[in-house]
Amino acid sequence: MLLEGRPERLFSSRIELRLNGTSLGVIRHRWFSEGLDLDLGGNAVRFERVSWLKSHFVLKDADGNELGSAKPSGFFKRGWDLDLKSGPGHLQRAGWLSFGMELKQGTEITARVGRVGWFSRAWEVVASDSLPPEDLLLIGLVYITIRQREAQQNSA
């Protein structure tokens, strides 16, 4: 399965989502928080930070049901522990010189996420068919959050 996130325009903060080539919806960044709002074909989904002091994020549907969660792992917080519909996983860098990340569930790599091209803000999640679309969405949203944090650190 393939989930793509592409900016609508050059300077737009809205990201169009495509699942296997079919339009899924739009991601909108919030102005004063790290949360993201998603409009998935009329269904509202939120990716929000649960705690003000901790980096624990939850993906919730319009009714408030939890679809998955993510939090940094380890002392230096280089990886993220994800609680997915398909089971727990660990999102980590693919290599020292790579911007991409891999999702490991047990000993198996079930998904990869990374930028599309060198100068593009577009990204994609490539995963096995065993993962449901909600898991791909959570992996992509965590990747967006990681990239935003890296950009903020580099600009300071």
C-alpha positions as CSV (number, residue, x, y, z in Angstrom):
1,M,0.0,0.0,0.0
2,L,1.1,3.5,-0.7
3,L,0.1,6.7,1.2
4,E,1.3,10.0,-0.3
5,G,1.3,13.4,1.2
6,R,1.7,16.3,-1.2
7,P,1.4,20.0,-0.5
8,E,-1.5,21.6,-2.4
9,R,0.5,24.6,-3.6
10,L,4.1,25.7,-3.3
11,F,3.7,27.8,-0.1
12,S,0.5,26.1,1.2
13,S,0.4,24.4,4.6
14,R,-2.4,22.1,3.5
15,I,-1.3,18.6,2.4
16,E,-3.3,16.4,0.1
17,L,-3.4,12.7,1.0
18,R,-3.6,9.9,-1.6
19,L,-4.0,6.3,-0.8
20,N,-3.0,4.0,-3.6
21,G,-3.6,6.9,-6.1
22,T,-7.1,7.7,-4.8
23,S,-7.7,11.0,-3.0
24,L,-8.2,10.5,0.7
25,G,-8.5,14.0,2.1
26,V,-6.5,17.0,3.3
27,I,-4.3,17.7,6.3
28,R,-4.4,21.2,7.9
29,H,-1.7,22.4,10.4
30,R,-2.9,24.2,13.5
31,W,-1.4,27.6,14.2
32,F,-0.7,27.5,17.9
33,S,-0.1,23.8,18.5
34,E,1.6,20.7,17.1
35,G,-1.7,19.1,16.3
36,L,-3.1,18.4,12.9
37,D,-6.6,18.4,11.6
38,L,-7.6,16.0,8.8
39,D,-10.7,16.1,6.6
40,L,-11.0,12.6,5.2
41,G,-13.9,12.9,2.8
42,G,-16.3,14.5,5.3
43,N,-14.9,12.6,8.3
44,A,-13.0,14.8,10.7
45,V,-9.9,13.2,12.3
46,R,-7.5,14.9,14.8
47,F,-3.9,14.2,15.5
48,E,-3.2,16.0,18.8
49,R,-0.7,16.2,21.6
50,V,-2.3,14.7,24.7
51,S,-0.1,16.4,27.3
52,W,1.4,19.8,27.4
53,L,4.7,18.7,28.9
54,K,5.1,15.3,27.1
55,S,5.3,14.5,23.4
56,H,2.5,11.9,23.5
57,F,0.3,12.1,20.4
58,V,-3.1,10.5,19.7
59,L,-5.0,10.0,16.5
60,K,-8.8,10.4,17.2
61,D,-11.8,10.2,15.0
62,A,-14.8,12.6,15.1
63,D,-16.4,10.7,18.0
64,G,-13.3,10.8,20.1
65,N,-12.3,7.1,19.6
66,E,-8.6,6.5,19.6
67,L,-7.2,5.1,16.3
68,G,-3.6,5.0,17.4
69,S,-0.9,6.8,19.5
70,A,2.8,7.7,19.3
71,K,5.4,8.8,21.7
72,P,9.2,9.3,21.5
73,S,11.3,6.4,22.9
74,G,14.7,6.3,24.5
75,F,16.7,9.0,26.2
76,F,17.7,10.9,23.1
77,K,14.3,10.3,21.5
78,R,15.7,9.1,18.2
79,G,12.8,6.7,17.6
80,W,9.1,6.6,18.3
81,D,6.9,3.9,19.8
82,L,3.7,3.6,18.0
83,D,0.5,1.8,19.2
84,L,-1.1,0.8,15.9
85,K,-4.3,-1.1,15.0
86,S,-2.1,-3.9,13.7
87,G,0.0,-4.0,17.0
88,P,2.9,-2.1,18.6
89,G,5.8,-0.9,16.4
90,H,8.9,1.2,16.6
91,L,9.6,4.0,14.0
92,Q,13.3,4.6,13.6
93,R,15.7,6.1,11.1
94,A,16.6,3.9,8.2
95,G,20.3,4.7,8.4
96,W,22.8,7.3,9.5
97,L,22.7,9.4,6.3
98,S,19.0,8.7,5.5
99,F,16.1,11.0,6.0
100,G,13.7,8.1,5.7
101,M,12.4,6.0,8.6
102,E,11.3,2.4,9.0
103,L,8.5,0.8,11.1
104,K,9.6,-2.4,12.8
105,Q,7.0,-4.7,14.3
106,G,8.8,-7.4,16.1
107,T,11.8,-8.4,13.8
108,E,10.0,-7.4,10.5
109,I,10.1,-4.0,8.8
110,T,6.5,-3.5,7.7
111,A,6.6,0.1,6.4
112,R,9.0,2.8,5.2
113,V,8.3,6.6,5.2
114,G,10.4,9.3,3.6
115,R,10.6,12.4,1.4
116,V,9.9,12.2,-2.3
117,G,12.9,13.8,-4.1
118,W,15.5,16.1,-2.7
119,F,13.8,19.5,-2.9
120,S,10.2,18.5,-2.3
121,R,8.0,18.7,0.8
122,A,6.1,15.7,-0.4
123,W,6.4,12.4,1.5
124,E,5.2,8.8,1.1
125,V,4.6,5.7,3.2
126,V,5.2,2.4,1.5
127,A,3.8,-0.5,3.6
128,S,2.9,-4.1,3.4
129,D,-0.8,-5.0,2.8
130,S,-1.1,-6.3,6.4
131,L,-1.3,-2.7,7.7
132,P,-4.7,-1.0,7.7
133,P,-5.0,2.6,6.2
134,E,-5.2,4.1,9.8
135,D,-1.8,2.8,10.6
136,L,-0.3,4.3,7.4
137,L,-1.9,7.6,8.3
138,L,-0.5,7.6,11.8
139,I,3.0,6.8,10.5
140,G,2.8,9.7,8.0
141,L,1.5,12.1,10.7
142,V,4.4,11.2,13.1
143,Y,6.8,11.7,10.2
144,I,5.4,15.2,9.6
145,T,5.8,16.0,13.3
146,I,9.4,14.8,13.3
147,R,10.3,16.8,10.2
148,Q,8.6,20.0,11.7
149,R,10.6,19.6,14.9
150,E,13.9,19.1,12.9
151,A,13.1,22.2,10.9
152,Q,12.5,24.3,14.1
153,Q,15.8,23.1,15.6
154,N,17.7,23.9,12.5
155,S,16.3,27.4,12.2
156,A,17.1,28.3,15.8
